[in-house]
Amino acid sequence: MRTLILGLAVIVGLYLLIVVLAYSFQRSLLYFPDQYVLSEQELGAAGFDAVTISTENSGELLSLWREPRDATKPVIIHLHGNGGSAAVRLPIYQAMAQDGAGVLAVGYPGYGGNAGTPREDAFYAAAQANYDWLIGQGYSADKIVIAAQSLGTGVATWLAAKNEASGLILEAAYTGIDDMAQRQFPFLPAKPLIKDRYRSLDRINQINMPLSWIHGTNDELIPFAMGQRLFDAAKEPKFAHPVKGGGHNDLWARGIDAVVRKEAERFVANR
């Protein structure tokens, strides 16, 4: 009996140690920043500029910017996923701007050479500062389209719930990072211990603008059914764009740039 009790104590102790370690290092399991900074030559060749935008918490952050071709075109503010940076997604931003749209790719704290620490409140502050910068540049809310992918969709729903825009485009969206964490670590009490929750499901019905949802039916990271649940909770008007056979990281290779451009144009035209 003593041996059994000792064995159980060891197992419980190891489990609690795993819980403590997972809690302590959870942001290292969520954020995977790349620190690459594009040169002026690379930016110039792509038709983009690096712009410095001040935030309250993280100081000055670099974002990528391309002006719209003319005043009738949309301006897309884009919030990327948890890996890489805005710099490594430059081909995506070029594709967004192909028909003349303006694109502001938000630079996150702790990503792409930016100061600061990746965390939920810092990402919200960066998104708001970039939105405010666009307004300050003279672009009205009815010309702005908020777009995001993966982790960034949680930031985008926060931004859209607090600001006006012509529309919202969500790619591979989730209900909340706490839900995702519990799915990834079912043997841990992950959901109540998550620091950065990004609860899109709690905000989606507060958003008063058209929504376009894009999701791969074979997404191996964020289940299609989870994205569908978020989409179902959103207000009308809303438009679903399931990508048959699409995974999590291959949607742009499957041509969703055309969907993003078309939806952005439609949102602005209908304002």
C-alpha positions as CSV (number, residue, x, y, z in Angstrom):
1,M,0.0,0.0,0.0
2,R,2.8,2.4,0.8
3,T,4.4,1.7,-2.5
4,L,1.1,2.4,-4.3
5,I,0.6,5.7,-2.4
6,L,4.2,6.7,-3.2
7,G,3.7,5.9,-6.9
8,L,0.5,7.9,-7.0
9,A,2.2,10.8,-5.3
10,V,4.9,10.8,-7.9
11,I,2.4,10.7,-10.7
12,V,0.4,13.6,-9.2
13,G,3.6,15.5,-8.6
14,L,4.8,15.1,-12.2
15,Y,1.3,16.1,-13.5
16,L,1.3,19.2,-11.4
17,L,4.8,20.0,-12.6
18,I,3.7,19.7,-16.2
19,V,0.7,22.0,-15.5
20,V,3.0,24.6,-13.9
21,L,5.5,24.5,-16.7
22,A,2.7,24.7,-19.3
23,Y,1.2,27.7,-17.5
24,S,4.6,29.4,-17.1
25,F,5.7,29.0,-20.7
26,Q,2.4,29.1,-22.5
27,R,3.2,32.2,-24.5
28,S,6.2,30.4,-25.9
29,L,3.8,27.8,-27.2
30,L,1.5,30.4,-28.8
31,Y,3.7,33.0,-30.4
32,F,6.5,32.1,-33.0
33,P,7.8,35.5,-34.2
34,D,10.3,36.0,-37.0
35,Q,12.6,39.0,-36.7
36,Y,13.4,39.5,-40.4
37,V,13.3,43.1,-41.4
38,L,12.8,44.0,-45.1
39,S,15.4,46.2,-46.7
40,E,14.4,49.4,-48.5
41,Q,15.3,47.7,-51.8
42,E,13.0,44.8,-51.1
43,L,10.1,47.0,-50.0
44,G,10.6,49.3,-53.0
45,A,10.6,46.4,-55.5
46,A,7.3,45.2,-54.0
47,G,5.8,48.7,-54.0
48,F,5.5,49.0,-50.2
49,D,6.9,51.3,-47.5
50,A,7.7,50.7,-43.9
51,V,5.8,53.1,-41.7
52,T,6.3,53.8,-38.0
53,I,3.2,53.7,-35.8
54,S,3.3,54.7,-32.2
55,T,1.5,52.5,-29.6
56,E,0.8,53.1,-26.0
57,N,2.3,49.9,-24.6
58,S,5.0,48.9,-27.1
59,G,6.5,52.1,-28.4
60,E,7.0,52.6,-32.1
61,L,6.2,49.6,-34.3
62,L,7.0,49.1,-38.0
63,S,4.1,48.1,-40.3
64,L,4.0,47.7,-44.1
65,W,2.0,50.1,-46.2
66,R,1.0,50.5,-49.8
67,E,-1.4,53.3,-50.8
68,P,-4.5,52.5,-52.8
69,R,-4.3,53.2,-56.5
70,D,-7.2,55.7,-56.4
71,A,-9.8,56.9,-53.9
72,T,-12.4,54.4,-55.0
73,K,-10.3,51.4,-53.9
74,P,-10.5,49.7,-50.5
75,V,-7.8,50.0,-47.8
76,I,-7.2,46.6,-46.2
77,I,-5.8,46.5,-42.7
78,H,-4.4,43.0,-42.2
79,L,-3.6,41.1,-39.0
80,H,-1.5,38.0,-39.6
81,G,-1.2,34.7,-37.7
82,N,1.0,33.7,-34.8
83,G,4.1,32.6,-36.8
84,G,6.6,34.6,-38.9
85,S,5.9,38.3,-39.3
86,A,4.4,40.8,-41.7
87,A,7.7,40.8,-43.7
88,V,7.6,37.1,-44.6
89,R,4.0,37.6,-45.9
90,L,4.9,40.3,-48.4
91,P,3.8,38.2,-51.4
92,I,0.4,37.9,-49.8
93,Y,0.1,41.7,-49.4
94,Q,1.2,42.1,-53.0
95,A,-1.6,39.8,-54.0
96,M,-4.1,41.8,-51.9
97,A,-3.0,45.0,-53.6
98,Q,-3.1,43.5,-57.1
99,D,-6.2,45.4,-58.2
100,G,-5.2,48.7,-56.6
101,A,-6.3,48.3,-53.0
102,G,-4.3,49.9,-50.3
103,V,-2.8,47.5,-47.7
104,L,-1.6,48.2,-44.2
105,A,0.0,45.0,-42.8
106,V,0.1,45.4,-39.0
107,G,3.5,44.9,-37.4
108,Y,3.1,43.1,-34.0
109,P,5.1,43.8,-30.8
110,G,8.0,41.4,-30.7
111,Y,7.7,40.5,-34.4
112,G,9.7,41.7,-37.4
113,G,12.3,43.5,-35.3
114,N,9.7,45.4,-33.3
115,A,10.1,46.1,-29.6
116,G,7.6,44.8,-27.1
117,T,6.3,41.4,-26.0
118,P,3.7,39.3,-27.9
119,R,0.5,39.2,-25.8
120,E,-3.2,39.8,-26.3
121,D,-3.5,43.3,-24.9
122,A,-0.4,44.5,-26.8
123,F,-1.8,43.0,-30.1
124,Y,-5.1,44.8,-29.5
125,A,-3.2,48.1,-28.9
126,A,-1.2,47.6,-32.1
127,A,-4.3,46.9,-34.2
128,Q,-6.0,50.0,-32.8
129,A,-3.0,52.2,-33.4
130,N,-2.7,51.1,-37.0
131,Y,-6.5,51.7,-37.5
132,D,-6.1,55.2,-36.0
133,W,-3.1,55.8,-38.2
134,L,-5.3,55.1,-41.3
135,I,-8.0,57.4,-40.1
136,G,-5.3,60.1,-39.5
137,Q,-4.1,59.7,-43.0
138,G,-7.6,60.7,-44.2
139,Y,-9.1,57.3,-45.0
140,S,-12.7,57.1,-43.8
141,A,-14.1,54.0,-42.1
142,D,-16.3,53.2,-45.1
143,K,-13.1,52.6,-47.2
144,I,-11.4,50.4,-44.6
145,V,-11.7,46.6,-44.7
146,I,-10.4,44.6,-41.7
147,A,-8.9,41.3,-42.7
148,A,-7.0,38.6,-40.7
149,Q,-5.8,35.1,-40.7
150,S,-5.5,32.5,-37.9
151,L,-4.5,34.0,-34.6
152,G,-5.0,37.5,-36.1
153,T,-8.7,36.8,-36.5
154,G,-9.1,37.1,-32.7
155,V,-7.4,40.6,-32.9
156,A,-9.6,41.5,-35.9
157,T,-12.9,40.6,-34.1
158,W,-11.8,42.8,-31.2
159,L,-11.0,45.7,-33.6
160,A,-14.2,45.3,-35.6
161,A,-16.3,45.3,-32.4
162,K,-14.9,48.6,-31.3
163,N,-14.5,50.5,-34.6
164,E,-16.4,51.1,-37.9
165,A,-15.3,49.6,-41.2
166,S,-16.9,48.6,-44.5
167,G,-16.4,44.9,-43.8
168,L,-14.5,42.1,-42.0
169,I,-12.7,39.2,-43.7
170,L,-11.7,36.2,-41.4
171,E,-9.4,33.4,-42.7
172,A,-9.2,30.3,-40.6
173,A,-11.0,31.8,-37.6
174,Y,-11.5,30.2,-34.2
175,T,-13.9,30.7,-31.3
176,G,-11.2,31.4,-28.7
177,I,-7.5,30.5,-28.0
178,D,-8.7,29.0,-24.8
179,D,-10.8,26.6,-26.8
180,M,-7.9,25.8,-29.1
181,A,-5.6,25.2,-26.1
182,Q,-8.0,22.7,-24.6
183,R,-8.2,21.0,-27.9
184,Q,-4.4,20.8,-28.3
185,F,-3.8,19.7,-24.7
186,P,-6.9,17.7,-23.6
187,F,-5.0,16.1,-20.7
188,L,-4.4,19.5,-19.0
189,P,-6.8,22.1,-17.5
190,A,-5.7,24.4,-20.4
191,K,-8.9,26.5,-20.8
192,P,-9.0,28.1,-17.4
193,L,-5.3,28.7,-17.3
194,I,-4.9,30.5,-20.6
195,K,-3.7,34.1,-20.3
196,D,-4.3,35.3,-23.9
197,R,-7.8,34.1,-24.7
198,Y,-8.8,36.1,-27.9
199,R,-12.5,35.3,-27.3
200,S,-13.9,35.9,-30.8
201,L,-17.1,34.0,-30.0
202,D,-17.9,36.5,-27.3
203,R,-17.6,39.5,-29.6
204,I,-18.8,38.3,-33.0
205,N,-22.4,39.3,-32.4
206,Q,-21.3,42.8,-31.4
207,I,-19.9,43.4,-34.9
208,N,-22.1,45.5,-37.1
209,M,-20.5,45.1,-40.5
210,P,-20.6,42.5,-43.3
211,L,-18.5,39.4,-42.7
212,S,-16.8,37.1,-45.1
213,W,-15.4,33.9,-43.6
214,I,-12.8,31.7,-45.4
215,H,-11.8,28.3,-44.1
216,G,-10.3,25.1,-45.4
217,T,-12.5,22.1,-45.0
218,N,-9.4,20.0,-44.1
219,D,-7.8,22.5,-41.8
220,E,-5.5,20.4,-39.6
221,L,-5.0,23.1,-36.9
222,I,-8.3,25.0,-36.5
223,P,-11.2,22.7,-37.2
224,F,-13.6,23.8,-39.9
225,A,-16.5,23.1,-37.5
226,M,-15.0,25.6,-35.0
227,G,-14.8,28.3,-37.7
228,Q,-18.4,27.4,-38.7
229,R,-19.6,27.9,-35.1
230,L,-18.1,31.4,-35.1
231,F,-19.6,32.2,-38.5
232,D,-23.1,30.9,-37.4
233,A,-23.0,33.2,-34.4
234,A,-22.3,36.3,-36.5
235,K,-24.9,38.8,-37.6
236,E,-26.1,39.2,-41.2
237,P,-25.0,40.0,-43.8
238,K,-22.4,37.3,-43.8
239,F,-20.8,35.2,-46.6
240,A,-19.1,31.8,-46.2
241,H,-16.3,30.7,-48.5
242,P,-15.3,27.1,-47.6
243,V,-12.2,26.0,-49.5
244,K,-12.7,22.3,-50.3
245,G,-9.7,20.2,-49.3
246,G,-7.9,23.3,-48.0
247,G,-5.6,23.1,-45.0
248,H,-4.4,25.7,-42.6
249,N,-1.4,27.1,-44.4
250,D,-2.2,26.5,-48.1
251,L,-5.2,28.7,-48.7
252,W,-3.3,31.5,-50.5
253,A,-1.7,28.9,-52.8
254,R,-5.3,27.7,-53.5
255,G,-6.2,31.2,-54.8
256,I,-8.1,32.9,-51.9
257,D,-6.4,36.2,-52.9
258,A,-9.1,36.6,-55.5
259,V,-11.8,36.1,-52.8
260,V,-10.2,38.6,-50.5
261,R,-9.9,41.2,-53.3
262,K,-13.5,40.6,-54.5
263,E,-15.0,40.8,-51.1
264,A,-13.1,43.9,-50.1
265,E,-14.2,45.6,-53.3
266,R,-17.8,44.6,-52.7
267,F,-17.8,45.8,-49.1
268,V,-16.6,49.2,-50.1
269,A,-18.9,49.5,-53.1
270,N,-21.9,48.8,-51.0
271,R,-21.2,51.5,-48.4
